[in-house]
């Protein structure tokens, strides 16, 4: 029996360690939920061009209240879980795509400026609010559009915890084997959307979104899902923003 337990323990630790070679990407299409459809296709008359998002993470003090106060960079260590009586080791990241060391993930491929712009394009097309939706990398490429969709990202904060339950990783893996969570991941997304009248350059509408959610990891489930909540939050942000836009500008 002892050999069986030891073998299972080593297998659990090996599974967790091997999971850290996983690579994830920002996959908007695979996120749970549907894209908002707010008008019948063909009923819209105005066009919009979507610009790459501005990266404003870590500078929330410029516009107080737009983003929570998180220390810039990476903080914490999973090695804290080796200290007796510590309930977990942890890491925190304001730019999770720039470093390794997640609960069950190796790297996160995330092009904030272009991935969020592409997500916006998908949602804008689905909404039916505009007759034509295009990508514009600069003002010249948006010359034929009636409006410009401009976005900025204020937070992609990530917090990961690996539970040691106060008995260190040397013993907590026994609990992992019987089904207790071995970690958790929190994703936070803060974005701001602006609709700009291209001809005048005036901001005619704006919307702010900030939300977070978390999931638990088991050695039997949700391995490699550390950053899987970000696309769902972006989909929620776009659905809410576009519904509000349809209410605020019904004659769009």
C-alpha positions in Angstrom: 0.0 0.0 0.0 2.8 2.4 0.9 4.4 1.9 -2.5 1.2 2.5 -4.2 0.7 5.8 -2.4 4.3 6.9 -3.1 3.9 6.0 -6.8 0.7 8.0 -7.0 2.3 10.9 -5.2 5.3 11.0 -7.7 2.8 10.7 -10.6 0.8 13.7 -9.3 4.0 15.8 -8.9 5.2 14.8 -12.3 1.8 15.6 -13.9 1.9 19.2 -12.4 5.5 19.7 -13.5 4.9 18.5 -17.0 1.9 20.7 -17.3 4.2 23.7 -17.0 5.4 23.1 -20.5 1.9 23.8 -21.9 1.4 26.9 -24.1 -1.9 28.8 -24.3 -3.1 31.6 -26.6 -5.9 34.1 -26.5 -8.7 32.3 -28.3 -11.7 34.5 -28.6 -13.7 32.2 -30.8 -13.4 29.3 -28.3 -14.6 31.4 -25.3 -17.9 30.4 -23.8 -21.0 32.4 -24.7 -22.3 33.9 -27.9 -21.6 37.2 -29.6 -24.4 39.7 -29.3 -26.6 40.2 -32.4 -28.5 43.5 -32.0 -29.7 44.3 -35.5 -30.8 42.4 -38.6 -28.0 42.0 -41.1 -28.1 44.7 -43.8 -30.0 47.3 -41.7 -27.0 49.3 -40.7 -25.7 52.3 -42.8 -22.5 53.4 -41.0 -19.1 51.8 -41.2 -16.4 51.5 -38.6 -12.7 50.9 -38.6 -11.0 49.2 -35.6 -7.6 50.4 -34.4 -5.1 48.3 -32.5 -5.7 48.7 -28.8 -3.5 51.0 -26.7 -1.7 49.2 -23.8 -2.2 51.3 -20.7 -1.6 48.6 -18.1 0.3 49.8 -15.0 -0.5 53.5 -15.6 -3.9 53.6 -14.1 -2.8 56.6 -12.0 -3.0 58.7 -15.2 -6.8 58.2 -15.2 -7.8 57.4 -11.6 -10.5 54.8 -11.3 -10.0 53.2 -14.6 -7.9 50.4 -13.3 -7.1 48.9 -9.9 -3.8 49.6 -8.3 -1.6 46.6 -9.0 2.2 46.8 -8.6 3.8 46.6 -12.1 5.7 43.4 -12.9 5.8 40.0 -11.4 5.6 39.3 -7.7 5.5 36.4 -5.3 6.9 32.8 -5.6 5.5 29.3 -5.7 8.5 28.3 -3.5 6.6 29.9 -0.5 4.6 26.7 -0.4 7.6 24.8 0.9 7.5 26.9 4.1 5.6 25.1 6.9 2.2 26.7 7.8 2.1 28.7 4.6 -1.3 27.9 2.9 0.0 28.4 -0.6 2.7 29.8 -2.9 1.6 32.4 -5.3 2.6 34.6 -8.3 1.1 37.9 -9.5 1.6 39.4 -13.0 0.4 42.6 -14.6 1.5 41.5 -18.0 1.1 37.7 -18.0 2.3 37.3 -21.6 5.8 38.5 -20.7 6.9 35.8 -18.3 6.7 32.1 -17.4 5.7 30.5 -14.2 1.9 29.9 -14.0 0.1 27.3 -11.9 -0.2 24.7 -14.7 1.0 26.6 -17.8 4.4 27.4 -19.4 3.7 30.4 -21.6 0.8 32.7 -22.6 0.9 33.9 -26.2 -1.1 37.2 -26.1 -0.7 40.1 -28.4 -2.7 42.6 -26.4 -3.0 45.3 -29.0 -4.0 43.1 -32.0 -5.8 40.2 -30.3 -8.2 42.5 -28.5 -8.7 44.5 -31.8 -9.5 41.2 -33.6 -12.0 40.3 -30.8 -13.6 43.7 -31.3 -14.0 43.1 -35.0 -15.6 39.8 -34.5 -18.1 41.2 -32.0 -18.8 44.3 -34.1 -19.5 42.2 -37.2 -21.9 39.9 -35.2 -23.8 42.8 -33.7 -25.1 44.2 -37.0 -24.7 47.8 -35.8 -22.4 48.7 -38.7 -22.6 48.1 -42.4 -18.9 47.4 -42.7 -16.2 46.6 -40.1 -12.5 46.8 -41.0 -9.1 46.8 -39.3 -7.1 50.0 -39.6 -3.5 50.2 -38.3 -3.4 54.0 -38.7 -5.6 57.0 -39.5 -5.0 56.7 -43.3 -6.4 53.2 -43.4 -9.5 54.4 -41.7 -10.1 57.3 -44.2 -13.2 55.7 -45.7 -14.9 54.8 -42.4 -17.6 56.8 -40.7 -16.4 55.9 -37.2 -13.3 54.6 -35.5 -13.5 52.0 -32.8 -10.7 52.8 -30.4 -9.8 50.6 -27.3 -7.3 50.6 -24.5 -6.5 47.8 -22.1 -6.0 48.9 -18.5 -5.6 45.5 -16.7 -4.8 41.9 -17.5 -3.8 41.1 -14.0 -3.1 37.5 -13.2 -2.8 35.8 -9.8 -1.9 32.1 -9.5 -1.9 30.1 -6.3 -0.5 26.6 -5.6 -2.0 25.2 -2.5 0.2 23.7 0.2 -2.5 23.7 2.8 0.0 24.6 5.5 1.8 21.2 5.3 4.2 22.1 2.4 4.2 20.6 -1.0 6.1 17.6 0.4 2.8 16.4 1.9 0.0 18.4 0.2 0.3 16.3 -3.0 -1.3 13.5 -1.0 -4.4 15.7 -0.8 -4.2 16.6 -4.5 -4.3 12.9 -5.3 -7.6 12.4 -3.4 -9.2 15.2 -5.3 -8.6 18.5 -3.5 -7.6 21.5 -5.7 -3.9 22.0 -6.1 -4.2 25.6 -7.3 -6.3 28.4 -8.6 -5.9 31.1 -11.2 -7.5 34.6 -11.3 -7.8 36.6 -14.5 -8.8 40.3 -14.5 -9.6 42.3 -17.5 -10.0 46.1 -17.7 -10.7 47.7 -21.1 -12.1 51.0 -22.3 -13.9 51.4 -25.6 -14.4 54.7 -27.5 -16.3 55.4 -30.7 -14.8 58.3 -32.5 -16.4 60.3 -35.3 -13.7 60.0 -38.0 -14.5 63.3 -39.7 -14.4 65.5 -36.6 -12.1 63.4 -34.4 -14.6 63.8 -31.5 -15.3 60.9 -29.1 -19.0 60.5 -29.4 -19.4 57.5 -27.0 -17.3 55.5 -24.5 -17.6 52.5 -22.2 -15.5 51.2 -19.4 -15.3 47.5 -18.3 -13.5 45.9 -15.4 -14.2 42.4 -14.1 -12.4 39.3 -12.8 -13.0 35.6 -12.3 -11.1 32.6 -11.1 -11.0 28.8 -11.5 -9.6 26.0 -9.4 -7.1 23.5 -10.8 -7.1 19.8 -10.0 -4.5 17.3 -11.2 -7.3 15.6 -13.1 -8.9 18.7 -14.6 -8.3 22.3 -15.8 -4.6 21.7 -16.4 -3.3 24.5 -18.7 -6.5 26.6 -18.3 -4.8 29.3 -16.2 -5.5 32.1 -18.7 -8.7 30.7 -20.2 -10.9 33.3 -18.6 -9.5 36.4 -20.4 -11.4 35.7 -23.7 -14.6 35.1 -21.9 -14.3 38.4 -20.0 -13.5 40.2 -23.3 -16.6 38.6 -24.9 -18.7 39.8 -21.9 -17.1 43.3 -22.2 -18.0 43.6 -25.9 -21.5 42.2 -25.5 -22.2 44.7 -22.7 -20.6 47.6 -24.6 -22.4 47.0 -27.8 -25.8 46.6 -26.1 -25.2 50.0 -24.4 -24.1 51.5 -27.7 -27.3 50.3 -29.3 -29.3 52.0 -26.5 -27.3 55.2 -26.4 -27.1 55.7 -30.2 -30.3 54.1 -31.6 -30.0 56.0 -34.9 -26.4 54.9 -35.5 
